[in-house]
Amino acid sequence: QVQLVESGGGLVQAGGSLRLSCAASGRTWTIDNTGWFRQASGKEREFVATMWSSGSTAYADSVKGRFTISRDNAKNTVYLQMNNLEPEDTAVYYCRAVVPGVNVFWGQGTQVTVSS
């Protein structure tokens, strides 16, 4: 099993920055992929960014050039640096970890609100 805890959300003005953290515990060595998703009120959950154990990354077009995913292996933590935030980025942000052939694990989410 893998447990995920997100932190770092909050209220920020448009153009500002936030850094989200996703701390993993449990069988972290089995994780192949850790990513960020978000869900705005009344909308479906959508992909934001992801990082594989190899270090490869992928981003949604809407956040390319503004968001950066990174990790600290020693801390079992994945980060999402969000710059130049826009009101459209307002959502609950969820961390997801994939253990191949076993399961997909989700965190509880952290709220990000961007005011105009």
C-alpha positions in Angstrom: 0.0 0.0 0.0 1.0 3.6 -0.6 -0.3 6.6 1.2 -0.1 10.1 -0.2 -0.5 13.5 1.6 -0.7 16.7 -0.3 0.1 20.1 1.1 0.9 23.6 -0.1 -2.4 24.8 -1.5 -3.9 28.2 -0.7 -5.2 31.5 -2.0 -3.0 33.5 -4.3 -3.5 36.4 -6.7 -3.3 35.9 -10.5 0.3 35.9 -11.6 1.5 34.5 -8.3 3.1 31.2 -7.4 2.5 28.2 -5.2 4.4 25.0 -4.6 2.4 21.8 -3.9 4.0 18.8 -2.2 3.0 15.2 -2.3 4.6 13.1 0.4 4.4 9.4 -0.1 4.7 6.6 2.5 4.4 2.9 2.6 5.7 0.8 -0.3 7.1 3.8 -2.1 9.7 1.7 -4.0 6.9 0.1 -6.0 5.7 3.4 -7.4 6.4 3.8 -11.1 4.6 7.1 -11.8 3.5 10.0 -9.6 1.4 12.8 -11.0 -0.9 15.7 -10.3 -4.5 16.0 -11.3 -7.0 18.8 -10.6 -10.7 19.1 -10.3 -12.5 22.4 -10.6 -16.0 22.9 -9.2 -18.6 21.3 -11.5 -15.9 19.8 -13.8 -14.3 16.4 -14.2 -10.9 15.7 -12.8 -8.1 16.4 -15.3 -4.5 15.6 -15.8 -1.9 18.3 -14.9 1.6 16.8 -14.8 3.3 13.5 -14.2 6.8 12.1 -13.6 7.9 8.5 -14.1 10.5 6.7 -12.0 12.9 7.2 -15.0 12.6 10.9 -14.5 10.6 11.6 -17.7 7.8 14.1 -17.3 4.7 15.1 -19.1 2.4 18.1 -18.8 -1.0 19.2 -19.9 -0.9 21.8 -22.6 -2.7 24.3 -20.3 0.2 24.3 -17.8 3.2 23.9 -20.0 5.8 26.6 -19.4 4.1 27.6 -16.1 4.2 24.4 -14.0 7.1 22.2 -13.2 7.0 18.7 -11.5 10.0 17.5 -9.6 10.9 15.1 -6.8 13.1 14.6 -3.9 13.8 10.8 -3.6 15.3 11.1 -0.2 12.1 12.6 1.1 9.7 10.5 -1.0 8.1 13.7 -2.1 7.0 15.0 -5.4 6.5 18.7 -6.0 4.4 20.8 -8.4 5.8 24.3 -8.8 3.1 26.5 -10.2 4.1 29.9 -11.6 2.1 32.7 -13.3 -1.1 31.3 -11.9 -4.4 32.1 -13.6 -8.0 32.1 -12.2 -8.6 29.1 -14.4 -6.1 27.1 -12.3 -8.5 27.2 -9.4 -9.2 23.7 -8.4 -8.6 20.9 -5.9 -5.3 19.4 -6.7 -4.8 15.7 -6.2 -1.6 13.6 -6.2 -1.7 10.2 -7.8 0.7 7.3 -7.6 0.7 4.3 -9.9 2.0 0.9 -8.8 2.0 -1.2 -12.0 -0.2 -4.2 -11.8 -1.3 -3.4 -8.3 -3.3 -0.2 -7.9 -3.6 3.5 -8.3 -3.4 5.6 -5.1 -4.8 9.1 -4.5 -4.2 11.7 -1.9 -6.9 13.7 -0.2 -6.4 16.8 -2.3 -5.4 20.4 -1.6 -7.4 23.5 -2.6 -5.8 26.1 -4.9 -7.6 29.3 -5.4 -6.4 32.0 -7.7 -8.1 35.4 -7.5 -8.2 37.8 -10.4 
